[in-house]
């Protein structure tokens, strides 16, 4: 009892030193970070803290510079508001932003105290490296149901995060460096929020998962996390390039640097540094590819994965069953008559088009776009994820989200033949609460199953199933015959 009283007295004194009112000292709403105290919001279930700086504002002389240390502050910083969205244009109905000062993160914990440090889950958002933000993701389910600390982080996007220019240090990797700065913040501050800095899981979807691939290949990320979950972003994901050619995402530094030459009408870097945010956003999506052959990312992650030059941590790698349906209206906005199916495939596969058509025949609905979505899902996403699972070293688990009835939450999309089914990102509303999105009772049961599996993995490195790939569906969960379903044997011969 005497020791408890001593600890309590010391805590009160510490709060007094930083000027925290006594009414807030005991309810967990105020936490002292390494740079100063923050006051968040406390409910019966959760504590939430937003808009916490993990690096200095990347503006002025810090534009296109690796993240610099944040300044300390006096008193108590208001952390009841979420982090701003980093500068971006509207993408898939997203929110545009001109906030260049955006290197902030959010923290969510259970409201109760814990006798031992909790596992920490750090979310890296997706958005093709040009859009998205930490505050889009309400992490209360993951935190409270798993007794975990969840951190959602921002990183610079597009022209601010992945810009390159000849001779510019850090070209093509500022956004990846931001993620590392956030992970270093977690190492320094996890315990203050009740978390265990030795048990950090990074998890992310789409560009967030690809970011994790990069961090697995980055020597500078060594020791910053203990486990990794990659959702719909296998390291070797491809995109159509020239007819008959599919290329990986990652680009060499020299190529990214050349993209900056003449950008936004500027003849030199000084001109570019002086431009306002809105002018740079005109070339935002030109810079959507992280660069390798850099200090942050010395090697192409695909090569690093293939040759075993990645950090060896327990990994959970998964995709959705129908990834490509979300993108098809952008690639092919008009219906493709089944009579034109062969021609469309010739534009994608040239000499192999007939083989692909024979393997993926039309279904008679009059529009061949659903067939193309299926075969591109298999080639570009599913079988690439299978390769990632095979090539990663250490304990690797797999899943496939296969619920075809998740409500579409991207606005403004037209009808698609056969429906969007288990589209890219369709698993997200089962992990994070999307306000106003209706889920059925069975989908909520699936949500509970997935949240528990993600939490179990964060604690132990094991999601709780023995299957190589677990199918996640509101109609039932169980082993997936993944390679056969997605014809990976066929694609391996192409």
N, C-alpha and C positions, 0 to 999 in steps of 0.2 A: 504493500500500500504506500509505503514511504517513497519507493521508487516511482510509482505512478504519479504521486503528487509532485515529485521533483520534475518529472518530464512535463506534466501539465503546466507547472509554473514556468518552465523554460519556454514552452510554446507560447504562452501568453506574453512573456517578455519579448520574444522574437517578433510577434505581431505588433507589439507596441512600438518597437524600433522602427518598423516600416509604416507606422501610422495607420494601422487597420483598426477601425472602430471595434470595441469589445463585442458589440452585437453580432459581428460577423466572424469572430475569431474561432468559434467552435462548430460552425455548421458546414465547414468544408468549402465554402464559397470563395475563399481566398487561399491561393497557393503561391508560395515564393519560388520563382524560377531563378536560374543563374543570373538573369539580367534585372530582375525586379519582381514585385508581387503583381498578381493578376486576380481580378474578381470575376467569377463566372456566375452561372445560374444553377440553383439547386432545386430539384423537385423531390418528391418521395422516392422516385425510382433512380434518377440520374443526376450527375453533375456535368455541365457543359461549359467549355471555355473556348472562346473564339478569338480570331484576329490577333494571335500571339506572334510577334515577329521572331523568325529564326535566322534572319540575316538582315543586313542593312538594306534600305531601299535601293533597288538597282536602277537608279536614275542619275542623270547628270554624268559625272565621270565614271559612275558604276554601270552605265549602260554597256552591254557587251563586255562585261568583266565577270570573272568568277565571283560567286557570292562572298561578300565581306561580312565580318562580325557585326551583329546588331549592337546598338548602343544600349547601355543600361539606363534605367529610368528611376526616378524618385516616386515615392508614394505608391498608389495602387492603380494599375492600368485597368481600364474597363474591358473586360473580356466577355461581356454579355452579347456582343454583336458578332456575326460570323465574318470570316475572312473574305475580302473582296475577290471577285473574279479577275484573273490576270487579263491583260489587254488581248482582245480577240474580236473577230467578226462573228456575225450570226452563222452558225453551222448546224444543219439539221434542226432548225427552229430554236437554237440556243440563244443565250443572252449575250448581246455584244457588250464589250467593255473597253474603256480606254485607260484602265488603271495599270500604269507601269509599275507603281509602287504596290507590289502584291505578294511579297515573300512572307506569308503568314500561314499559320496552321490552326487547326481546331482540335480540341481534346474532349473526349467523352469518357466518363467513368461511371460505375455504379454509385449510387448515393451512399451506400453503406461503406463502412471501413472493412479492411481485411487484415487478418493477423499475419499474412505473408504477402509478398509482392505478387501482383497479378501479371499474367502474360500481356504483352503489348502487341497490338496489331496496327500497322502503319499502312494506310490506304493511299495508293497512287492512282489518280483518276485517269480515265481515257479521254479520247477526243481527237484522235489522229495527230496528236502533238500540236494542234492549232486551236483547240477549244476545250471547254470544261473547267471545273474548279472544285476545290475541296468542299465548299459549302453546299454543293448540290447533294451531298450524301449524308443523310441523317443516320448516325451510327448508334443510336440508342438501343436498338434490338441486339446488335452484336455485343455491345458492352454489357448490358444488364443481364441478358440471357446466358452469357458466357463468363460473367465475372471477370471482365477484361478491360484494359485501357485501350481505347481506339483513337488513333491520331489520323486525321485527314490533312493532306498537305497540298499546297500550291506549288507550282513551278512555272518558270517563264515559258511561254508558248510561241510557236511560229517565228516571226521575224525577230522577236526579242529573246527567244530561248534557243533557237537553232540556226541563227544567222552565222554566216561565214564570210570572211574577207581575207585576201592574201596578207599574211603577216600578222593577223589579229590573233593573239593568244586565246585559246579556248574556243576557237571557231567550231560551230556545230554541236557544242556540248554544254552550253550554259544551263539549259533546263535539267540535264542529268546532274550537273554540279549542284544545282539547287536541291535536287532530291537528296544528294549526299549530305548537304548542309542540314537539311531537315532531319535526316537520320542521326547525324551527330548531335543535334539538339535533343533528340529522344534519348540518346545515350547519357547526356548530361542531366536531363530533367525527368526521366521516367519515374524515378523513385519519389520525386516530389508529388506526383499524381497517383502514387500507389502502385506503380508498375515496376516490372523487373527488366532492367536494361540488358540482362543476359539472355532474355527470352523474348526477342523481338521477331515478329513475323511481318514481312512485307507482302502485301497483296494488292493486286491491281487488275484492271480489265482493259482490253484493247491496247491503246498506247501505254496505259499503265502497266500491263503485263509485259509489253515489249521493253518498257523502261526497266523492269525487273531483270529481263534477259541481259540488258546492258549492264546493270549493276552486278549481276553474277559474273560478268566478264571483266569488270573493272577492278584492278588491283586496289584502287583507292577506297573501294567499298568493303574491303576485308574487315571483318569483325563488327560491322554495323548492323547485321541482322543474322538470325539463326535459322530461319525457315522462310520459304517463299511459296506463294500461291499465284499462279499465272492463269488468268481467266481470258480466254479468247484473244490471245496474243502470243502464239508460239514463236520462238526465236526466228524461225525460217519462213514465216508467212510471206507469201508472194503476191505480186500484182501483175496484171498483163502489161507488157511493154510494147515492143514492136510485134507485128503479126508472127505468131509461133514462138514468142519469147515471153517468159515470165521472170521477173527479177525480184530479188530480196529487197527489203526496205532499206537496209543500211548502205550508206555511201561513204567513199573515202573522203578524207578531209579536203584534199585538193579540189574535188568536184564541188563540194559544198562552198568552198571559198570562192570558186569562180561564179557561183550563183549570186554572190554579193556585188560583183563588179557591175557598175552601171545601174544598180537597183535604185528605184524611186527617182531616176533621173540624175543621180549624184555621180560626180566624177571621182570622188575620193571619200575616205572614211570620215574625215572631218565634216563634210557636208551631211553625211548620213547621221552622224551623232547629233547634229544640230536640228534635225527634222522633228516636228511634233509627232505625237503618237498617231494621230489620224492619218498623216501622210505615209508613215511606215506601214500602217495596216493595209494600205493599197497593195503591198507586195507580201502580205502576211503568209499566205498559203504557199508561197514559193519555198518557204523554209519549214518543211514538215518532216525532215529526215535527220536524225542524229548522225553525227560523223564519227567514223573510226580513224585509226592512225592519229590519235590525239592523246594527251596526257590522261584525260578521264577514261577514254575508251581506246586502248592501244590496238585492239584487234577486232575484226568483224565478229560479232557475237555468234554468227552461224559457224564460223571457223573455230571459235573458242569452244562452242558446244561439241562440235564434231571431234575435236582433238583433246577434249578433256581439260581445257584450260579455263574452267569456271570454278567459282567457289562451290564446294561440295556441302550442300545443306539439304535437309529433307524438303521435297518439293511436291506440290499438288498442281497438276497441269490439266486444264480442261477447256472445252469449247461448247458451243450450243449446236444443236443438231442441224439447224438451217441458217448458218451464219450469213450467207450471201443474200438472202431475201431482202434484208434491210437496204442493201446498196443497189439492188437491181434497177429501181426506178431512176436512179441517177445515171447508171451506165446505159440502160436501155429504157428511156422514158415512154416509148411507144410499144404497143404489142408487137410481137414478132410472129407472123403467121407461120404455122408449122411447115408450110412449103418453103419458107426461107430459113429454116433451121440449119440446114447444111451450109448455107452461105455464111450465116452468123458464126458457125463453128470454124469455118475456113479462115475467118478473120482472126480467130483466137489460136487455132492450132495448125494451120496450113496443111502440111502433108499428113498429119495424124487425125484430121477432122473426121474421116470416115470411120476410123476405129472408135473414136469417142461417140459418134452418132450411133454406132451399133451397140455400144455398151450402155448408152443412155437414150433409148428410143422415146419418141414423143408419146404423150398419153392421150391425145385426142381431144384436148380441151380447146384447141384452136389458137393457143398462145404458147410459144415455146420458151418463154422467159423462165418459167418455173423449172424446166429441165436444165436450162443453163445455170440457174441459181444452184440447183442440186449438184451438178458436176463441178462447178467452181468451188462450192463449199467443200466437197470432197478433196479436190486437188490442192486448193490454196490454204485451207484451214485445218480440216480434220486429219488428213494424212500427214500434214506438217506437224500437228500436235503429237501424232503417234511417233513421228521421228524424234521430236523433242523428248518425249518420255523415254524412248529407247537410248538416246545419246547422253542424257544427263547422268552424272555419276551420283552415287548415294541413293538414299531411299526415295523412290518416286511413286506417287499415286496419281490416279486419273479419274476424271468424271466427264460426263456429257449431260448437259441440261437439255431435256427433250420434251418439255411441256409445250404443246403446240397452241395452247389457248390463253397465253398471257396477253392481257390487253395491250394494244399498241400505245406507247406513251410518247413516241416522237410525233410531233404535230404535222399535219398537212400532207401526209403520205397518201397517194392514191390507192385504189384497190389493186390487189396483186393476185394473179391466178393461183388458186389453191390456198390463198391466205399467206400471211407472213410467218406463221407457225413459230418455231423456236428460233427467232431471229437473233442477230448479233445484239448482245446486251440484254436479252430478255430475262436473264437470271437476276439482274440487279434488284428489281423490286421485291425479291424474296430474301435479300440480304439487308437492304436498306429500306426504310419506310418512305415510299413515294406517296405523299399526301393526296388523297382523292382518287387513287387508282384502285378500282375494285378487284379484290381477289376472292375466289371461291373458298369454301371451307377446306376443300382438299388442297388447294394451293397454299393455304395458310399452314396446313399440316406439313406440306413439303417445305415451306419456308422454315418452320421450326426444325425440321430434320437437317436442312442445309446449314442453318445458323449453328446448330449443335456440332455438325461435322467440321465446319470452319473453326469453331472454337476448340474442339478436341485436337485438331491439327495444330493450332497455335500453342496449345499446352504441351502436346506430346510428339508432334510430327507424324501422327497417324489419324486420318479422318474417320476411321472406324469401319472400313469395309475391306474385304479381302480381294474383291474383284480388281483386275488390272485397270478396268474402266467401269465406274459405277454410273448407270443411267439414272438420272434424276427427273422424275415425272410425277405429276399429281395423281396419275392413275396407278402409280406404283414405282418403287425403286428396286434396283437389282442389277446384276451384271449385264453389261452391254457387249454385244458381239461387234465391237467397234470397227476393227479393220475390215471385216467382211461387209458390214453395212455400208461403209464408205469406200469400198472397192480399192483399198490401199495397195493390194497386190497388183491390180491393173495399173494404177498410177506409178508404181515403182518401175514398171517396164517402159514408161513413156519417156 
